[in-house]
């Protein structure tokens, strides 16, 4: 992961980079439910392979390109150029099976936007999307935003392949800005993240219309899902636009609250205390205690060196720049790996004492817990990018306090972490979350079709003696 470019810029005013519409992975990336035949009610679309391709139009799109493909999953799209493997690199375990045998239509395009961070297809245009319409449709639509600051194909291995194999249509957006300097988009703090929400709403409406055009009837159910920043979008959509969805699956969604906790409250302690702990010597025990107090769970210490090197510093600096650009004056996105005590160092960032304008910027993107449709949330107990005690534990409590607890099922996945690719590096210590996401998705299907409520909220224990192969194919919710 390349570091963000540094430059001088006015601390509060941003260049005009987008139209008014406007985890690096904050994810990177449990039973793996085997690829199933299309759900009940699936049928072969009248007219045969790619019928009506020339007539399908994406409402509001500034540009679109529709292609008839013999394979919509990455078993074919990698070779045909209809995905970008760099978008989904590092989000799934190496041994994740790739389903195949899904012919249909793929539509690539973009909505009007003035920012240009997304270079896919040589378009140099943001607000790009992909919509996939399988020939054999089960009546449903799955929509997703991307994790981290990735582009529209980031979910292809973790989500798109599998739901397409089950007969769903699938749509994903790049969220309207991409890359490590995403914070340059918009005119005021919080604009870039606020656009993510607008773009998923926009895509959902457009994809529902496209599905109706292609199959001559609207989707029977629309499900929002995504990991990390994509999980945040699921939460926000079900709070603010429940009319567009039947339900959602939130995979370790990012929590934003104006009064905390949020990224800007638990990342600075890691930047301050981890180096002291790692160095050993005087103060290391106090630093370890401070890390645990900040939310980084005991037993996760083996993951800290990687996250210190790759995630914590960069994540703090670029999201703080998005929401509080004035903290470091004219410096853009801070000083990488600065030591506590250095001027404008993010290791010393104290969100609670920042000006009211900063808290108002966070409030513009904040979650409330007032979901309006069924939601299943999963998160790993060894997540050390978004510590579970500072994220999904808090969001589940927010939902209950908002009086919407009956609409939520929350499963804490023992030994899961934020990035599934790390399972390959620590197979004896971690379990992948992608199979748990699939179990949660099928549980939501049963919930929505009246075929049984999911189990009550609980922690899904790692099976004793389970090896990598078992964990990749088995994560019963109980």
C-alpha positions in Angstrom: 0.0 0.0 0.0 1.6 3.2 -1.1 1.6 6.2 1.3 -0.5 9.2 0.5 1.1 12.1 -1.3 1.9 15.0 1.0 1.5 18.6 0.0 0.6 21.9 1.4 -3.0 23.0 1.2 -5.3 25.5 3.0 -6.4 23.6 6.2 -10.1 24.2 5.9 -11.1 24.9 2.3 -10.9 22.2 -0.2 -10.7 22.3 -4.0 -14.0 21.9 -5.8 -13.6 18.3 -7.0 -17.1 16.9 -7.3 -20.6 17.7 -8.5 -23.2 18.7 -5.9 -24.5 15.1 -5.9 -21.5 14.5 -5.3 -9.5 -0.6 5.2 -5.9 0.6 2.7 -8.9 -1.3 3.7 -11.0 -0.3 6.5 -11.7 -3.9 5.7 -9.8 -5.7 3.9 -11.2 -7.9 3.6 -19.1 -18.7 9.4 -20.1 -21.5 7.4 -19.0 -21.1 3.8 -22.4 -22.1 2.5 -21.6 -24.0 -0.7 -22.6 -22.4 -4.0 -26.3 -23.2 -4.2 -28.7 -23.4 -7.1 -30.8 -20.3 -7.6 -33.2 -19.8 -4.7 -36.8 -20.9 -4.9 -38.7 -19.1 -7.7 -35.6 -18.9 -9.9 -36.3 -19.2 -13.6 -34.6 -19.0 -16.9 -35.1 -15.5 -18.3 -37.3 -15.5 -21.3 -35.4 -14.6 -24.5 -32.3 -16.6 -23.7 -28.7 -15.5 -23.2 -28.3 -11.7 -22.6 -31.8 -11.0 -23.9 -32.5 -7.2 -24.2 -28.9 -6.1 -23.6 -29.2 -3.2 -26.1 -32.3 -1.9 -24.4 -31.1 -1.8 -20.8 -30.4 1.8 -19.7 -29.0 2.9 -16.3 -31.1 5.9 -15.1 -28.9 8.9 -14.5 -25.7 7.4 -15.8 -23.4 9.7 -17.8 -21.8 6.7 -19.5 -22.5 3.0 -19.7 -21.2 0.0 -21.5 -23.1 -3.3 -21.6 -21.4 -6.6 -22.5 -22.8 -10.1 -22.9 -20.5 -12.5 -21.0 -20.4 -16.2 -20.8 -19.1 -15.9 -17.2 -20.0 -13.1 -14.7 -17.9 -14.4 -11.9 -14.1 -13.9 -11.5 -13.7 -17.3 -13.1 -14.2 -15.4 -16.3 -14.1 -11.7 -15.7 -10.4 -11.7 -14.7 -9.4 -13.0 -18.1 -12.0 -11.0 -20.0 -11.0 -7.7 -18.4 -14.4 -7.2 -16.7 -12.9 -6.9 -13.3 -9.6 -5.6 -11.8 -7.9 -8.1 -9.4 -6.0 -5.2 -7.8 -9.4 -4.0 -6.4 -10.0 -7.2 -4.4 -6.4 -8.2 -3.6 -5.9 -9.1 0.1 -9.6 -9.3 1.0 -10.1 -13.0 1.0 -8.2 -16.2 1.9 -6.2 -17.8 -0.9 -8.2 -21.0 -0.8 -11.6 -19.4 -1.2 -13.4 -21.4 -4.0 -14.4 -19.5 -7.2 -17.9 -20.4 -8.5 -18.5 -20.5 -12.2 -21.3 -21.1 -14.7 -23.0 -17.8 -14.5 -23.7 -16.2 -17.9 -25.3 -12.8 -18.3 -25.0 -9.1 -18.9 -22.4 -6.8 -17.2 -22.9 -3.1 -17.3 -20.0 -0.8 -16.4 -20.4 3.0 -16.3 -20.4 6.1 -14.2 -22.7 8.8 -12.9 -22.0 12.5 -13.3 -19.1 13.5 -11.0 -16.2 16.0 -11.2 -13.6 14.0 -9.3 -11.2 11.8 -11.2 -9.5 9.4 -8.8 -10.9 6.1 -10.4 -8.8 5.1 -13.4 -10.6 1.9 -14.3 -11.2 1.5 -18.1 -9.1 4.6 -18.6 -12.1 6.7 -17.8 -10.4 8.8 -15.0 -13.9 9.4 -13.6 -15.4 8.7 -10.2 -18.9 7.5 -9.4 -18.1 4.3 -11.4 -20.4 1.3 -11.0 -20.8 -2.3 -12.1 -24.1 -4.1 -12.5 -24.3 -7.8 -13.3 -27.5 -9.4 -14.5 -27.4 -13.2 -14.6 -29.4 -15.1 -17.3 -30.9 -17.3 -14.6 -32.3 -14.9 -12.0 -33.7 -15.7 -8.6 -35.7 -12.5 -8.3 -33.3 -10.7 -6.0 -30.8 -7.8 -6.1 -27.7 -7.4 -3.9 -26.1 -3.9 -3.8 -22.8 -3.0 -2.2 -20.3 -0.2 -1.5 -16.6 -0.9 -1.3 -14.4 -1.5 1.7 -11.6 1.0 2.4 -11.0 3.4 -0.5 -11.1 0.8 -3.2 -12.9 0.8 -6.5 -16.1 -0.9 -7.7 -14.7 -4.4 -8.2 -13.4 -4.8 -4.6 -16.3 -7.1 -3.6 -16.0 -9.4 -6.6 -14.3 -12.3 -4.8 -15.9 -11.9 -1.4 -19.5 -11.1 -2.3 -20.3 -10.8 -6.1 -19.1 -14.3 -7.1 -21.2 -16.0 -4.5 -24.4 -14.1 -4.8 -24.3 -14.4 -8.6 -23.9 -18.2 -8.2 -27.1 -18.1 -6.2 -29.0 -16.3 -8.9 -28.9 -12.7 -7.6 -28.3 -9.6 -9.7 -25.5 -7.6 -8.2 -24.5 -3.9 -8.3 -21.5 -2.1 -6.7 -20.3 1.5 -6.6 -16.8 3.0 -6.0 -18.6 5.4 -3.5 -17.7 8.5 -5.6 -14.0 8.9 -4.6 -11.2 6.4 -4.2 -7.5 6.1 -3.2 -5.5 7.3 -0.2 -6.1 10.9 -1.0 -9.9 10.5 -1.1 -10.2 13.4 1.4 -9.4 15.9 -1.4 -12.9 15.4 -2.8 -15.5 17.8 -1.7 -15.5 21.4 -0.3 -15.8 20.9 3.4 -14.8 18.4 6.0 -16.9 15.2 5.8 -18.0 15.8 2.2 -16.1 12.8 0.7 -17.6 10.3 3.2 -21.0 11.8 2.9 -20.9 11.2 -0.8 -20.4 7.5 -0.2 -23.9 7.4 1.2 -25.4 9.4 -1.6 -23.7 7.2 -4.2 -25.0 3.9 -2.8 -28.6 5.3 -2.6 -28.2 6.5 -6.2 -26.9 3.1 -7.4 -29.7 1.2 -5.5 -32.4 3.2 -7.2 -30.8 2.8 -10.6 -30.0 -0.9 -10.2 -33.6 -1.6 -9.2 -34.8 0.1 -12.4 -32.3 -1.8 -14.5 -33.4 -5.1 -13.0 -37.0 -4.2 -13.9 -36.0 -3.4 -17.5 -34.0 -6.7 -17.9 -36.4 -9.1 -16.3 -39.7 -7.3 -16.8 -40.5 -7.2 -13.1 -39.0 -5.4 -10.1 -36.8 -7.3 -7.7 -38.7 -9.3 -5.1 -36.1 -8.4 -2.5 -33.2 -6.0 -2.4 -30.3 -6.7 0.1 -27.5 -4.3 1.0 -24.2 -5.8 2.1 -20.6 -4.9 2.5 -17.5 -5.0 4.6 -15.9 -2.3 6.7 -16.7 1.0 5.0 -19.1 -1.0 3.0 -20.7 -2.3 6.2 -21.0 1.3 7.4 -23.0 2.1 4.2 -25.3 -0.8 5.0 -26.0 0.6 8.4 -26.5 4.1 7.1 -28.8 3.0 4.3 -31.1 1.0 6.6 -31.3 3.9 8.9 -31.9 6.6 6.3 -33.5 4.8 3.3 -35.1 1.6 4.5 -37.8 2.0 1.8 -35.2 0.9 -0.8 -34.2 -2.4 0.9 -35.6 -5.5 2.4 -32.6 -6.1 4.7 -28.9 -6.0 5.0 -25.8 -7.9 6.1 -23.1 -5.7 7.8 -19.6 -7.1 7.8 -17.6 -5.3 10.4 -19.0 -1.9 9.5 -17.1 1.3 10.5 -18.7 3.2 13.3 -19.0 6.9 13.2 -20.4 8.8 16.2 -19.9 12.5 16.9 -19.4 11.8 20.6 -17.3 8.7 20.0 -16.1 6.1 19.8 -14.9 6.4 16.3 -11.6 5.9 14.4 -10.3 9.2 15.7 -10.7 8.1 19.3 -9.1 4.7 19.3 -6.3 5.0 16.7 -4.2 7.7 18.4 -3.7 5.6 21.5 -2.3 2.8 19.3 0.1 5.3 17.6 1.3 6.5 21.1 1.4 3.4 23.1 2.3 0.6 20.6 5.9 1.8 19.9 6.5 2.0 23.7 5.2 -1.6 24.2 7.1 -2.9 21.2 10.4 -1.4 22.4 10.2 -3.1 25.7 12.0 -1.6 28.7 10.6 1.1 31.0 6.9 1.8 30.5 6.1 -1.2 28.3 3.7 -2.8 30.8 1.8 0.5 31.2 1.7 0.8 27.4 0.3 -2.7 27.1 -2.4 -1.8 29.6 -3.2 1.4 27.7 -3.6 -0.6 24.4 -6.0 -3.0 26.1 -7.9 0.0 27.6 -8.2 1.6 24.2 -10.0 -1.5 22.9 -7.2 -3.7 21.4 -8.1 -7.1 23.0 -5.7 -9.2 25.0 -4.6 -12.1 22.8 -4.4 -9.9 19.7 -0.9 -8.7 20.3 0.5 -10.9 17.5 -1.4 -8.8 15.0 -0.2 -5.4 16.3 3.2 -5.2 14.4 1.4 -5.6 11.0 -1.3 -3.2 11.8 1.2 -0.6 13.1 3.2 -0.9 9.9 0.3 -1.0 7.4 -3.0 0.3 8.8 -3.1 2.4 12.0 -0.9 5.3 11.1 -2.2 5.7 7.5 -5.8 5.2 8.5 -5.6 7.8 11.3 -4.0 10.4 9.1 -6.2 10.2 6.0 -9.5 10.0 7.9 -8.5 12.8 10.3 -7.5 14.9 7.2 -11.0 14.3 5.9 -12.8 15.3 9.1 -10.3 17.7 10.8 -7.9 19.1 8.2 -7.0 22.0 10.4 -5.3 19.9 13.0 -1.9 19.9 11.2 -2.2 23.3 9.6 -1.1 23.4 6.0 0.4 19.9 6.1 -1.8 17.4 4.1 -2.5 14.1 6.0 0.0 14.6 8.7 3.5 13.2 9.2 3.9 9.5 8.8 5.0 7.6 11.9 5.8 10.8 13.8 6.8 10.4 17.5 4.5 11.7 20.2 5.4 15.2 21.1 6.3 16.2 17.5 4.3 19.3 16.3 1.0 18.3 14.6 1.6 14.6 15.3 -1.5 12.3 15.0 -0.1 10.2 17.8 -1.2 13.1 20.1 -4.6 13.7 18.4 -7.3 14.2 21.0 -10.7 14.1 19.4 -12.6 15.1 22.5 -10.8 18.5 22.7 -11.1 19.4 19.0 -13.3 22.3 18.0 -17.1 21.9 17.7 -16.8 22.2 13.9 -14.9 18.8 13.9 -17.6 17.1 15.8 -20.2 18.6 13.5 -18.3 17.2 10.5 -18.5 13.7 12.1 -22.2 14.3 13.0 -22.9 14.7 9.2 -21.9 11.1 8.6 -22.8 9.6 12.0 -25.0 6.6 12.7 -28.0 6.6 15.0 -29.0 2.9 15.4 -32.5 3.7 14.0 -32.5 0.9 11.4 -35.8 0.4 9.6 -35.3 -3.1 8.1 -33.7 -6.4 9.4 -29.9 -6.3 9.8 -27.4 -9.0 10.6 -24.0 -7.7 11.8 -20.8 -9.9 12.1 -17.4 -8.9 13.4 -14.3 -10.7 14.5 -13.2 -10.6 18.1 -9.6 -10.1 17.1 -10.3 -7.1 14.8 -7.5 -4.6 15.6 -8.3 -2.1 13.0 -11.8 -1.5 14.2 -11.7 -3.1 17.7 -15.0 -4.8 18.3 -15.6 -3.2 21.7 -15.3 0.2 20.1 -17.4 -0.7 17.0 -20.1 -3.4 16.6 -20.6 -3.9 20.3 -21.4 -0.2 20.5 -23.6 -0.2 17.4 -25.6 -3.1 18.7 -26.2 -1.2 21.9 -27.2 1.9 19.8 -29.8 -0.2 17.9 -31.3 -1.5 21.1 -31.4 1.9 22.7 -33.2 3.2 19.6 -35.9 0.7 20.1 -35.0 -1.3 17.0 -33.4 -4.4 18.7 -35.9 -6.8 17.1 -34.5 -5.8 13.7 -30.9 -6.8 14.6 -29.0 -10.0 14.9 -25.4 -9.6 16.0 -22.8 -12.3 15.9 -19.3 -11.9 17.3 -16.9 -14.3 15.5 -14.3 -15.7 17.8 -10.7 -15.3 16.3 -11.9 -13.3 13.3 -9.9 -10.3 12.3 -10.5 -7.4 10.0 -8.6 -8.7 7.0 -9.3 -12.2 5.9 -6.0 -12.5 4.0 -4.2 -12.5 7.4 -5.7 -16.0 8.0 -3.2 -17.3 5.5 -0.4 -15.8 7.6 -1.8 -17.0 11.0 -3.8 -20.1 10.2 -3.6 -21.5 13.7 -4.8 -18.3 15.3 -7.4 -16.7 13.0 -10.5 -17.8 11.2 -11.9 -16.2 8.0 -15.1 -14.1 8.1 -16.2 -14.7 4.5 -17.9 -18.0 5.4 -19.6 -16.3 8.3 -20.8 -13.6 6.0 -22.4 -16.2 3.8 -24.1 -18.0 6.7 -25.4 -14.6 7.8 -26.7 -13.9 4.3 -28.6 -17.1 4.1 -30.0 -16.5 7.6 -31.2 -13.2 6.4 -32.8 -14.8 3.4 -34.8 -17.2 5.7 -35.7 -14.2 7.9 -37.0 -12.2 5.0 -39.0 -15.1 3.5 -40.6 -16.0 6.8 -38.7 -19.3 7.0 -37.4 -18.8 10.5 -35.8 -16.1 12.7 -32.0 -16.2 13.0 -30.5 -17.3 16.3 -30.3 -14.7 19.1 -27.2 -12.5 19.4 -24.2 -14.5 20.6 -20.5 -15.2 20.1 -19.7 -17.9 17.6 -17.0 -20.0 19.1 -14.1 -21.3 17.0 -14.6 -25.1 16.8 -12.0 -27.0 18.8 -9.3 -28.5 16.6 -10.7 -27.0 13.4 -8.1 -26.6 10.7 -8.0 -24.0 7.8 -10.1 -26.2 5.4 -12.9 -26.7 8.0 -13.0 -23.0 8.9 -13.2 -22.0 5.3 -16.3 -24.2 4.8 -18.0 -24.1 8.1 -19.4 -21.3 10.3 -22.9 -22.2 11.6 -24.6 -19.4 13.3 -26.0 -21.7 15.9 
